[in-house]
Amino acid sequence: MPINDRLREERQRLGLSQEEFARLAGVSKRAQANYEKGERSPQVDYLEALKDAHVDTYYVLTGYRLGTPDAQPLGLPASEPGPDLSPVKMYDIEAAAGAGRSFEGEPIKTTLYFSSTELAEQGLDPAQVVGVKVRGDSMLGTLDDGDWVLVDRSNRDPKQEGVFLLLVSGERRIKRVQRLAGGALFLISDNEHYQPEMIKPQDMHDVEILGRCEIRIGRVV
């Protein structure tokens, strides 16, 4: 469902007319209609105004309600190689502090072995997958502190929307990413206590998308 349809759905869920919804956001009824038709893309100040009015802008942007993880199922990994198992190197996001998309030379926390068949069913090439240990609570409810997540390094297109591993000013971070009109990026923490961050087009040189977070596998000890 595209963002304009989610915007309309959220307005209807609240039982508001286009005029009433537009008033909350401080725009005209015509502008609201254009947003819902997909003829214009919402701007940050519009979304911030709706958030202040208790509209679920997180759902509008991402398609997920807060506290609803979008993880996909996968069998438990093995710690030893075996038939139909592919090795995946697992990195601690805090220890992996080097610049760039390459993880070569970074300290490997451990290597786990996943079913090659199950990875293929998820559309993942094992050669392009790394595991990253989540740190902090900014993605709480989707990815918790100490969880592992499998990252597809071949998928770095934010147009798909989703959770991505990024390099921001030399620091690796995991955020939900939304591309805005004009080429800006909206970095969203699933923990509502953290404010979204907008990366303007002129600041994109400080940002690199390293891969899309595809599968949460929970804590591994």
C-alpha positions as CSV (number, residue, x, y, z in Angstrom):
1,M,0.0,0.0,0.0
2,P,1.6,3.3,-1.0
3,I,1.9,6.2,1.4
4,N,-1.1,8.2,-0.1
5,D,-3.4,5.2,0.5
6,R,-2.1,4.8,4.1
7,L,-2.7,8.5,4.7
8,R,-6.3,8.2,3.5
9,E,-6.7,5.0,5.6
10,E,-5.4,6.8,8.7
11,R,-7.8,9.8,8.2
12,Q,-10.7,7.4,7.7
13,R,-9.7,5.4,10.8
14,L,-10.0,8.6,12.8
15,G,-13.4,9.4,11.3
16,L,-12.2,12.8,9.9
17,S,-13.1,14.5,6.6
18,Q,-10.4,15.8,4.3
19,E,-11.1,19.3,5.5
20,E,-10.8,18.4,9.2
21,F,-7.6,16.4,8.6
22,A,-6.1,19.2,6.6
23,R,-6.9,21.7,9.4
24,L,-4.9,19.5,11.8
25,A,-1.9,19.6,9.5
26,G,-2.3,23.3,8.6
27,V,-2.8,22.8,4.9
28,S,-5.7,23.4,2.5
29,K,-8.3,20.8,1.7
30,R,-7.0,20.8,-1.9
31,A,-3.4,20.0,-0.7
32,Q,-4.8,17.1,1.4
33,A,-6.7,15.8,-1.6
34,N,-3.5,15.9,-3.6
35,Y,-1.6,14.0,-0.9
36,E,-4.2,11.3,-0.9
37,K,-4.3,11.0,-4.7
38,G,-0.5,10.6,-4.7
39,E,-0.1,13.7,-6.8
40,R,2.1,15.4,-4.2
41,S,4.4,14.0,-1.4
42,P,3.9,15.1,2.2
43,Q,6.6,17.4,3.6
44,V,8.2,17.0,7.0
45,D,6.4,20.0,8.6
46,Y,3.1,18.4,7.5
47,L,3.9,15.1,9.1
48,E,5.2,16.8,12.3
49,A,1.9,18.7,12.6
50,L,-0.1,15.5,12.3
51,K,2.1,13.7,14.8
52,D,1.4,16.5,17.3
53,A,-2.3,15.9,16.7
54,H,-1.8,12.2,17.6
55,V,-2.1,10.9,14.1
56,D,-0.1,7.7,13.6
57,T,2.4,9.2,11.2
58,Y,4.7,6.2,11.8
59,Y,2.1,4.0,10.1
60,V,1.6,6.5,7.3
61,L,5.4,6.5,6.6
62,T,6.2,2.8,7.1
63,G,3.0,0.8,6.9
64,Y,3.6,-0.7,10.3
65,R,1.9,0.1,13.6
66,L,4.2,0.8,16.5
67,G,5.0,-2.4,18.4
68,T,4.3,-4.6,15.4
69,P,7.6,-6.3,14.4
70,D,7.9,-7.0,10.6
71,A,10.4,-9.8,11.1
72,Q,10.3,-12.8,8.8
73,P,10.4,-16.5,10.1
74,L,13.6,-18.4,9.8
75,G,14.8,-21.6,11.4
76,L,17.3,-21.5,14.2
77,P,21.0,-21.2,13.1
78,A,23.6,-23.8,13.8
79,S,27.0,-23.1,15.3
80,E,28.7,-25.8,13.2
81,P,28.8,-26.3,9.4
82,G,26.6,-29.0,7.9
83,P,24.7,-30.1,4.7
84,D,22.6,-27.3,3.1
85,L,24.0,-24.8,5.6
86,S,25.6,-21.4,4.6
87,P,28.0,-19.6,6.8
88,V,27.0,-16.0,7.8
89,K,29.6,-13.8,9.6
90,M,28.1,-12.0,12.6
91,Y,29.4,-8.6,13.7
92,D,28.8,-6.5,16.8
93,I,27.6,-3.1,15.5
94,E,29.6,-1.3,18.1
95,A,32.8,-3.1,17.4
96,A,32.4,-2.7,13.7
97,A,33.5,0.9,13.5
98,G,35.3,1.1,10.2
99,A,34.2,3.3,7.4
100,G,32.5,2.1,4.2
101,R,30.2,-0.7,3.3
102,S,32.9,-3.4,3.5
103,F,33.1,-5.5,6.7
104,E,36.5,-6.9,5.7
105,G,38.9,-6.5,8.5
106,E,36.2,-6.0,11.1
107,P,36.3,-8.3,14.2
108,I,33.9,-11.2,13.7
109,K,31.8,-12.0,16.8
110,T,31.0,-15.5,15.6
111,T,30.0,-17.4,12.5
112,L,26.5,-19.0,12.3
113,Y,25.2,-21.4,9.7
114,F,21.7,-21.0,8.2
115,S,19.7,-23.2,5.9
116,S,20.6,-22.3,2.3
117,T,17.2,-23.3,1.2
118,E,15.4,-21.1,3.7
119,L,17.7,-18.1,2.8
120,A,16.9,-18.6,-0.8
121,E,13.2,-18.7,-0.1
122,Q,13.6,-15.3,1.5
123,G,15.3,-14.1,-1.6
124,L,18.7,-13.8,0.1
125,D,22.1,-14.7,-1.4
126,P,24.2,-16.0,1.5
127,A,27.3,-14.4,0.0
128,Q,25.6,-11.0,0.4
129,V,24.3,-11.5,4.0
130,V,26.0,-10.5,7.2
131,G,24.6,-10.6,10.7
132,V,24.7,-7.5,12.9
133,K,24.1,-7.4,16.7
134,V,21.7,-4.6,17.6
135,R,22.8,-2.1,20.2
136,G,20.5,0.4,22.1
137,D,16.8,0.8,22.2
138,S,16.0,3.1,19.3
139,M,14.3,0.3,17.4
140,L,12.6,-1.2,20.5
141,G,9.7,-3.4,19.6
142,T,11.1,-4.3,16.2
143,L,14.8,-4.9,17.0
144,D,15.7,-5.0,20.7
145,D,19.1,-4.4,22.3
146,G,21.1,-7.7,22.0
147,D,19.1,-9.1,19.0
148,W,20.8,-10.2,15.8
149,V,19.5,-9.1,12.4
150,L,20.5,-10.4,9.0
151,V,21.4,-7.7,6.6
152,D,21.2,-8.0,2.8
153,R,24.1,-5.9,1.5
154,S,22.8,-6.2,-2.1
155,N,19.7,-4.2,-1.2
156,R,20.4,-0.6,-0.6
157,D,17.4,1.0,-2.2
158,P,15.4,3.1,0.3
159,K,12.5,3.4,-2.2
160,Q,11.3,0.0,-0.9
161,E,10.9,1.4,2.6
162,G,12.0,-0.7,5.5
163,V,14.8,-1.0,8.1
164,F,18.3,-0.4,6.9
165,L,21.8,-0.5,8.2
166,L,23.4,2.9,7.5
167,L,26.7,4.6,7.9
168,V,25.9,8.1,9.2
169,S,28.9,10.4,9.7
170,G,31.1,7.4,10.2
171,E,28.8,5.6,12.7
172,R,26.8,2.5,11.8
173,R,23.2,2.8,12.8
174,I,19.9,0.9,12.2
175,K,16.9,3.0,11.2
176,R,13.7,2.7,9.3
177,V,14.2,4.8,6.2
178,Q,11.7,6.7,4.1
179,R,12.7,8.7,1.0
180,L,11.0,12.1,0.9
181,A,10.2,14.4,-2.0
182,G,13.3,16.1,-3.3
183,G,15.7,13.3,-2.4
184,A,15.8,13.8,1.4
185,L,15.8,10.8,3.7
186,F,13.7,10.4,6.8
187,L,15.4,8.2,9.5
188,I,12.8,6.8,11.9
189,S,13.4,5.1,15.2
190,D,10.6,2.6,16.0
191,N,10.9,3.6,19.7
192,E,8.6,6.6,19.8
193,H,10.7,8.3,22.4
194,Y,13.3,9.1,19.7
195,Q,12.6,11.9,17.3
196,P,12.9,11.2,13.5
197,E,15.8,12.7,11.7
198,M,15.8,14.2,8.3
199,I,18.9,14.0,6.1
200,K,18.7,16.8,3.5
201,P,19.9,16.2,0.0
202,Q,23.0,18.5,0.5
203,D,24.0,16.3,3.5
204,M,23.7,13.0,1.7
205,H,27.5,12.7,1.3
206,D,27.6,11.9,5.1
207,V,25.2,9.0,4.6
208,E,25.7,5.5,3.0
209,I,23.1,2.8,3.0
210,L,24.9,-0.5,3.8
211,G,22.0,-2.9,3.4
212,R,18.5,-3.8,4.2
213,C,17.7,-5.5,7.5
214,E,15.7,-8.5,6.5
215,I,15.4,-11.1,9.3
216,R,15.4,-10.8,13.1
217,I,16.7,-13.9,14.7
218,G,16.6,-12.8,18.3
219,R,19.4,-13.1,20.9
220,V,22.0,-15.7,20.2
221,V,24.3,-16.8,23.1
